[in-house]
Amino acid sequence: MILQCQTMKPGDRYLKIVKWSDEDDCYVGTCPGLMLGGVHGDDEVRVYHTEKRRKRKVRR
């Protein structure tokens, strides 16, 4: 079985973290080493995808 690999994008090198914040009562997504602050929301998956889009904008 041969697996095809895609080329890694520059932004893929950065850690993306989404965790629940009791203090903010929502999910908070951060990308240490790339951007300050974070993305907030009620849906963990949505926060992750929003964070990825923001990361792409920061890298440009």
C-alpha positions in Angstrom: 0.0 0.0 0.0 1.4 3.4 -1.0 0.4 6.4 0.9 0.4 9.9 -0.7 1.6 12.7 1.5 0.7 16.3 1.0 3.3 19.0 1.4 3.3 20.5 4.8 2.2 24.1 4.9 4.3 26.6 6.9 1.5 27.2 9.4 1.3 23.5 10.2 4.5 23.8 12.2 2.7 25.8 14.9 0.9 24.2 17.8 -2.8 24.8 17.9 -4.5 24.5 21.3 -8.3 24.6 22.1 -9.3 24.2 25.7 -12.3 25.0 27.9 -12.0 28.0 30.1 -14.0 28.0 33.3 -13.2 31.7 33.7 -14.5 32.7 30.3 -17.2 29.9 30.2 -16.3 29.0 26.6 -13.6 27.3 24.5 -10.4 29.3 23.9 -8.1 28.6 21.0 -4.5 29.8 21.0 -1.5 29.4 18.7 1.6 30.0 20.9 4.6 31.5 19.0 2.4 32.9 16.3 -0.3 35.2 17.6 -1.2 36.8 20.9 -4.7 36.5 22.3 -7.0 33.8 21.0 -10.2 32.7 19.5 -13.3 32.2 21.8 -16.5 30.3 21.2 -19.1 27.8 22.4 -18.2 25.1 19.9 -14.7 23.4 20.2 -14.5 22.4 16.5 -15.6 25.8 15.3 -13.0 27.5 17.5 -10.3 25.2 16.1 -11.2 26.0 12.4 -11.5 29.7 13.1 -8.1 29.6 14.7 -6.6 27.9 11.6 -8.1 30.6 9.4 -6.6 33.3 11.6 -3.2 31.6 11.6 -3.2 31.6 7.8 -3.9 35.4 7.8 -1.1 36.0 10.3 1.4 34.0 8.3 0.8 36.1 5.1 
